[in-house]
């Protein structure tokens, strides 16, 4: 999970999510943003983070190749969606 942007006021909503096509892993991913502006990528949590936490867990070769391309929590798709929501919430600065 990406750290919250603590210098910003919390959002007026609890959580929001979107599903996009991630070109890095060639799959659809769900990006979630919490009211404290912390973020999660469901694909990263399901595959790459699980692989990092449990070295014995086996994934098929196709998923392994995709995991190599995944940028994790600092992915431009994740931060881009969060930044878009910040602009919508507080207006252009």
ABEGO torsion letter per residue (X at the ends): XBBBBAABBBBABABBBBBBBBAAAGBBBBBBBBAAGBBBBAAAAAAAAAAAABAABBBBAAAAAAAAABAEAABAAAAAAAAAAAAAAAEBX
